[in-house]
Amino acid sequence: MQRRTWDRYSIKAEIERRGESLTGLAIDADLEKSACRVALVRRNIRGEKVIAAFLGVSVEELWPDRYKAPKRKTIAERERLARQKRDATPDIGEAA
């Protein structure tokens, strides 16, 4: 099954198809009235989470450009980071 592609128009249309409005979602979630409207055009984490929960999808699926999957560190990067932690010696100075 292919994942659905969401844009701000399809998100708004789906919310309205389900009998709700962006302002109504924000008010029901005790947010600023414009929070969900703002989330359609720019990042607004609270508004995005409310919309995603209402539609039953993840915020990553609705806005993949805003929520990129975290990159996995390469083995070399993980080994380097582990060495830094292991090789770190405490700074023990003489008492004054």
C-alpha positions as CSV (number, residue, x, y, z in Angstrom):
1,M,0.0,0.0,0.0
2,Q,1.3,3.4,-1.0
3,R,1.6,6.2,1.6
4,R,-0.7,9.1,1.1
5,T,0.9,12.4,0.2
6,W,-0.3,15.3,2.3
7,D,-0.2,19.0,1.5
8,R,-1.9,21.8,3.4
9,Y,-4.9,21.7,1.2
10,S,-5.5,18.0,1.6
11,I,-5.0,18.2,5.3
12,K,-7.6,21.0,5.6
13,A,-10.0,19.2,3.3
14,E,-9.8,16.0,5.3
15,I,-10.4,17.8,8.6
16,E,-13.4,19.5,7.1
17,R,-14.6,16.3,5.6
18,R,-14.6,14.8,9.1
19,G,-16.8,17.7,10.3
20,E,-14.3,19.8,12.1
21,S,-12.5,23.0,11.5
22,L,-8.9,24.1,12.2
23,T,-10.1,26.6,14.7
24,G,-12.3,24.1,16.4
25,L,-9.4,21.6,16.8
26,A,-7.3,24.3,18.4
27,I,-10.0,25.4,20.8
28,D,-10.8,21.8,21.8
29,A,-7.1,21.3,22.6
30,D,-6.9,24.5,24.7
31,L,-4.6,26.2,22.2
32,E,-4.6,29.6,20.6
33,K,-7.4,29.8,18.0
34,S,-4.9,30.1,15.2
35,A,-2.5,27.4,16.2
36,C,-3.7,24.7,13.8
37,R,-4.1,27.3,10.9
38,V,-0.5,28.4,11.5
39,A,0.7,24.7,11.5
40,L,-0.4,24.4,7.9
41,V,2.0,27.0,6.7
42,R,4.9,26.9,9.2
43,R,6.1,24.9,12.1
44,N,3.9,25.0,15.2
45,I,4.5,21.8,17.2
46,R,1.4,21.9,19.3
47,G,-0.9,22.6,16.4
48,E,0.8,19.9,14.3
49,K,0.4,17.3,17.0
50,V,-3.3,18.1,17.4
51,I,-3.9,17.8,13.6
52,A,-2.0,14.6,13.4
53,A,-3.9,13.1,16.3
54,F,-7.2,14.1,14.9
55,L,-6.3,12.5,11.5
56,G,-4.8,9.4,13.1
57,V,-1.4,9.8,11.4
58,S,2.0,10.8,12.6
59,V,3.4,14.3,12.3
60,E,6.3,12.8,10.3
61,E,3.8,11.5,7.7
62,L,2.0,14.8,7.4
63,W,5.1,17.0,7.3
64,P,8.0,14.8,6.1
65,D,10.0,18.0,5.2
66,R,9.7,19.3,8.7
67,Y,10.4,16.0,10.5
68,K,13.1,14.2,8.8
69,A,14.0,10.7,10.0
70,P,17.1,10.9,12.2
71,K,20.3,9.8,10.5
72,R,22.1,6.8,11.9
73,K,25.6,7.4,12.9
74,T,28.2,5.4,10.9
75,I,30.3,2.8,12.8
76,A,33.3,5.1,12.6
77,E,31.3,8.0,14.2
78,R,30.0,5.7,17.0
79,E,33.5,4.4,17.7
80,R,35.0,7.9,17.8
81,L,32.3,9.0,20.2
82,A,32.8,6.0,22.4
83,R,36.5,6.6,22.5
84,Q,36.0,10.2,23.6
85,K,34.0,9.1,26.5
86,R,36.2,6.2,27.5
87,D,39.5,8.1,27.1
88,A,38.3,11.2,29.0
89,T,40.4,11.6,32.2
90,P,39.0,13.6,35.0
91,D,40.6,16.9,35.7
92,I,42.1,16.4,39.1
93,G,43.9,19.4,40.2
94,E,45.7,20.1,43.4
95,A,43.8,21.7,46.2
96,A,44.7,25.3,46.9
